[in-house]
Amino acid sequence: MAKEFRLPDIGEGLAEAEIVRWLVAVGDVVKADQPIVEVETDKAVVEIPTPFAGSVLELGGDEGDVIEVGSMLVVIGEAGETQPELVEPLAPETTRSSSAAPIVGSLSEEAEMLRPRAEADFPSGSGVKALPVVRKLARDNGVDLEALAGSGPDDRITREDVQRVIDSRAEETRPAESPPVEAPAPSAPHEDTPAPATSVDEPQKMSRLRRTIADNMSKSWAEIPHVTTFDDVDATRLLETRAALSHRHEIKLPLEALVVKAVLPALDEFPEFNATISGDELIYHTSRDVGIAVDTPDGLLVAVIRDASSKSVLDLATEVVRLGEGARARTLTMEELTGQTFTISNIGAVGGGHGTPIVPYGTTAILSVGRAKERPIVDNGDLVIAPVMPLSLSYDHRVIDGGTGRRFMALLMENLEEPALFLA
């Protein structure tokens, strides 16, 4: 008996998703909980498994199609079935889930008569792993993705892989330099001579992720009265501690792990920085779910370290690395990309200094950490050279006054200048 599996809301009120890659084709036999498709949401690329086994009778769209939540994703029935019977809803207790997709989907609430399309109507899919933006770049420039070897995680083809092919073609077709030719003397324009064509800018639709970033930033900037306070901190002891821990444990300890540890006592002392405005109420969060801004080829993503207070520095280091790699590969789940209560942005990783970070909507503050550079400072009356780290703290002035902002920053600076205070 054929069953219809509809596109689920896999988190955060999803309205639609783009089909990135089918992992099955019409006629394939699948098992329950087997991943059948990769879809791109506003923030993530996730695999969706089927809740039941059988033969794939129909696919709900082609790769690159955008389908709405609740639309038919796939029809599964008996092998060789040509006329599906009425759809039977799946009982709630039998709905399956996985860590990759918190909610795997839903069935139609009412029985329908399904008419499968011909098997030839659907592509069998290829083994190419590439995000939609990469596929579009390849398609627009005539690059065959199946002929490329991906350099990304799990052999995924990246934008850089495609761009190298485009650049090499341009180099091959560039004409050889020839000696300059003396230009003829200018002549008066003839009446019939057409005017030179003017260049026309070509609009290009923003990616789904870029549109999401734009919407979130606009909402934050429009509704949150921002205040940004700046400071510089002597990072000598912080960098020495990082080097010592990296050497002892034979790892490259991310700076973010130490910064998170340094921030946690300040969040405990000043809970306004770990809160959310809801109408006339201020919700103080008991969990410290710290977001880490990650610079990815497709745009800025914030990956969330859940319950950071319960983790050691080494645990935090593992999480920072894991979340960073997952964000760049677009493999994190919605649970790992939403719900932060405080955010840290290490703009120093790309050479930044001071900045004016925008407070993520639904939170009250964000800390930006710049790159530490050698500068002259006064230490106990002596002029010395030390690595100085820029700090920029933006917060919601509706919740946090200037005095509270300065006290938060003072405690944070004290911790960063002497890591023993937060590592004890």
Salt bridges, closest charged atoms under 4 A:
GLU4 OE1 - ARG6 NH2 2.73
GLU16 OE2 - ARG208 NH1 3.37
ASP33 OD2 - ARG96 NH1 3.53
GLU38 OE2 - ARG21 NH2 3.21
GLU40 OE2 - ARG330 NH2 3.13
ASP42 OD1 - ARG208 NH1 3.67
GLU58 OE2 - ARG117 NE 3.53
GLU63 OE1 - ARG135 NH1 3.81
GLU112 OE2 - ARG6 NH2 2.45
ASP140 OD2 - LYS136 NZ 2.76
ASP154 OD2 - LYS129 NZ 2.33
ASP161 OD1 - ARG164 NH2 2.36
GLU171 OE1 - ARG174 NH1 3.24
ASP192 OD2 - HIS190 ND1 3.91
ASP231 OD2 - ARG406 NH2 2.47
ASP232 OD1 - HIS354 NE2 3.16
GLU240 OE1 - ARG237 NH1 3.66
ASP268 OD1 - ARG288 NH2 2.71
ASP289 OD2 - ARG306 NH1 3.56
ASP298 OD1 - ARG159 NH2 3.40
ASP298 OD2 - ARG330 NH1 3.65
GLU319 OE2 - ARG322 NE 2.87
GLU335 OE2 - ARG306 NE 3.47
GLU336 OE2 - ARG322 NH1 2.83
ASP396 OD2 - ARG398 NH2 2.73
GLU418 OE2 - ARG237 NH2 3.05
